[in-house]
Amino acid sequence: MTGGETSVYCGRENLTDMQRILIFSDLDGSLLDPTTYSYKDASDALAAIEHRGATLILVSSKTRAEMEPLRRSLCNHHPFIVENGGAIYVPNGTFPFPLEGALSREAFQVFQLGAPYATLRAALKEIGQEIGGRLRGFGDLTLAEVVQLTGMSAGDAQLAMQREYDEPFVMDSDVVAWQDLLAAAIRRGLGCTRGGRFYHLMGANDKGMASRQLIEWYRRLEQQKGQTLVTVGLGDSLNDLPMLESVDYPILIQKPNGSYDQDVQLPRLIRADGVGPVGWNRSLIDLLPTL
């Protein structure tokens, strides 16, 4: 997580331009350093977002419990997408129209797209037996094992284990083929993807589906205001591809070894120069003045 970092981003609305810039960002390995989970190296771009009055939407495989402390640290009051598009949390009052199908939960309207966690847990066990591989989800791991696998503190790991719509898992065998794993999930009406550290079993949802829903709501809002909408997306892994496909300006962040995820290919893809928040920062500093 981000420790005691001080926010430079306070989510000011863009009230002067005739367009709204909507920025969808992955967290681990993108806005957050893949090792330290810090966003310090993205400070200049966060300040530029604040100055421009753009809207930063956090999109992650993380749980709501993990994302809320980060949102407070960033002073971010916008909607956010949890658990690989499992749900969209929209702060009350964000939109002046009802969100059909959303549930009221505390200070949020929650638009659920994912499958219940209990369904995913049962399916993961079945899939492991079917394809002959040992698949261990967060629900199978001890707190100490999650800490070891993620490099998180015990407190942050506890937040990461509070799953609702997505089950991260590891394969203890290299004999399982990705296509067999994906096919087994699809036969059950589920989805499977790969993030920076883990595979993820989830419902028939993804980051792109959730991003497109938010874009639809914001486009409706901007039409009422007479503004246009420009969308940007930043991510580093295969699970970010559906989100990147949904935006006008997709940006792929470098991996810690300096490479780019070869499974993420788009005709208009922008490849950031730098790993994690360094690349995130450089790409937005270059892009924002052109919008």
N, C-alpha and C positions, 0 to 999 in steps of 0.2 A: 504493500500500500504506500501511502504517500507521507506517512509520519507527520511531522509538524510543518509541512510546507504551507506557505502563505499564498493565497489565491491572488492572481492578477485578473481573473475573469469573473465578472459578476452578472453576466447574462443580460445586459442592457438591450432593450428592443431597438431595432432600427426604425426610427421615426422620420428620417430625413430623406433617404433614398427612395426611388420609385421601384425598388426591388428588395426582396428579402433573400439573403444568402443563408441557405440551410446546410450545415456541415455535419455529416454523419461520421462518427469516429469509433473505430475499434479501440480497445483499451490495451490489454497486454501485448507488448511487442510493437505497439503503434504510439498512442499517446503516452503510455507508460513504458518505462524501461523494462526489457524482458528479464532482467536480473534483480534490479532494486525496486521495481514498481513505482519509480519516481517520475513525475512529469516536469521536473526542474528544467530539463534541456528544451522544453517546448514553451518556455515562459514568453519569449518574444512573440511567437505566433498567437499565444493566448491573449497577449496584450493587443495584438493587431485585430483579433476577432472582437475583443471588447470595444476597441476604437471604432471599428466598422459597424458595430451593432449587429453582427451576424448571430445566428442561432446555432449553438453547438448541441448536437444530439449524441449522447453517449450510447454506444451499441456494443453489447458484449455477451460473452458466454457466462459472465459473472451473474451471481444472484442479486436480487434486490438488496439483501442484507449487506452484500459487499459494496454495491454501487452507491448506496445512500451516504456513507461517510465520505466517499470520493466526491460526490456532488456537493456536499457541504464544504469540503475543502476548496473546491473550485468555485464556490458560490454560484452554482449552476441550478437554475430553477425551471429548466425546460423539460419536456417529456424525455423519457429514456427507455431503452429496449434491453430487456434482460434475457439471459439464458438462450442465446442464439435465436432470438425472435419468438421465444415462448410467450412473451407478453409485452405489451406496451403500457408503461405507467405514465399517465397524463395528469399533471397537477390540476386540481380543480380551478376553473376559470381561464384555462389556456385558450379555449375556443368558445365563441359566443353561440354555439349551437350544440345540440345533444349529440353524443357519440353512440350511435345505435349499436347495441350489443355489449357495451361496456358495463362493468360492474363498479359500484361505488365501494371503495375501500379506503378508510381513513381520509387522507387529504388528496386522494387520487381517484381518477377514473381508470379502471384497469381493463384493457382490451386483450383477452386471452386468445392465443393462437395455438398454443402447444398442448400436448397430451399430459394427463396427470402423471406425476412422478411415480406413483405406485405401478402404473401401467408400464412405464419404461423399465423399472427395476425387474418386473416379472419377465418382460421381453428380453432383456439382456441375458438373463439366466438361460432362457430357451434358446437364444441364438448361439450362445457359447456351446451348449450341448449339441445343437444341430450341426455346426460347422467344425466341431472338434477342436476348439481353442479355448483357453482359459481367459475369460474377459472379466476384469475386476473393475467395478464402478466405484464411485465415491462412497456409495452405500455399503460396500464391502471392505473399505479401507479403514484403518484406525486413524485417529487424529495425527499420530506420529508419522504414519506413512504419507498422509496428505502433505504434512509439513516438509517431509523429505523430498517428495516428488515436485513440489511447487516452489520451495524456498521461502514460503510465507512464514510469518510468525504464527504461533499457535492460535492467537486471537483471530487473525485474518483467515486462517484455515477453517476455524469453526464457522465463520460467516460463509465461506465457500461451500461448506457441506450442507447448508440450508437450502437444498434444491427444491424446485417446484415443477419445472418444465423440461429439464435437460439433465441427462446423466453422463458426465465425463467418465471415460474408462481407459484402462491400459490393457494391452494384450501381452500376456506373459509367454507368448509363443510367436515365433516369426513364420510359422507355417500357414497362418491364416491369410488368405488373399483378400485384398481390399474389396474387389468386386463381389466375392462371395459374401462378405460381411454386409455390403450395401444391399445386395439382392435379398438377403435374409430379413433385413430391416424393412425393405419395401414390401415384401410379401405380407408383412404384418401391418401395413398402412403407416409405417414410421419412416423416419429419415435418419441418415448417418452422415457425419462430416468429420473433418480433421481440423483441429485448431493448432495453436502454437505448441502445446505440450501434450494434449490428449485427443483421443477420438471422442465423439459425442453422439449419443443416441437420443433422438428427440422425436416429436410428432411430425406431422406433414407441414412443418413451418421452417422458416429460415430467416436470416437477417434481412434478406431482400423483401420478403413478404411484409414484414413489419415496417421496414423503411418505406415501402410503397404506400402503405396505409397512412403513415404519417404525412408523406408528401401529398397525398390526396386531401387530407384535412387542411394542411397548410395552404395548398393551392386554392381550396374553397375560401379560406380566410383572406388570402391576398386578393382574390377576385372581388370580394366585398369591399376591400380597401382601394382597389384600383392599382395594386402593385403586381409585379411579376415575381416569379420564383426561380432562383438558380440553386442547383444542388451540387454538393461536393461530397465525396466519400473517401475515407482513408482506412486501409487495413493491410495486413501482412500475410494472411493465410487463406487456405481454401474455403474456410467457413465464412470469410468475408466476401467471396466472389459474388453471391447473389445481391449483397448490398451494393457492391461496386457497379454491378450491371444496372442498378436502378437509378444512378445519378448521372448528372451532366459531365462531371469532372471526376473520374475514378483515379485514385492515387494508391500505388502499391509501395509499401514500406519494405526496406531491406531487412533480411534476417540477420541474426547476430554474427553469422559467418560472412556477411557481405553479399550473399546471394539473394535472389528473389524466388518466391514460390513459383515453380514451373507450371503448376496446375492452374495458375491464375493468368489467363490470357484474354485480353480485350483489345479491339482495334484502336481505341482512343486512350489506352491506359498510359498514365503518367507514372514513371518510376522515380521514386524519391531518392535523393542522394543522401544516404545516411541510415543508420540503424535506429529503430524505435523512435523516441521523441526527437532525436537529432534530425532524422529524415522528415518526420512529421512537421517539425518547425520550419525547415528549409523549404519544403514544398509549399506550405501555406504562405510563407513570407513572399515567395515568388508569385504565387497564383493570385492572392487577394487583390493586389493593385491592378490586375488586368480585368477584374470583374466589375 
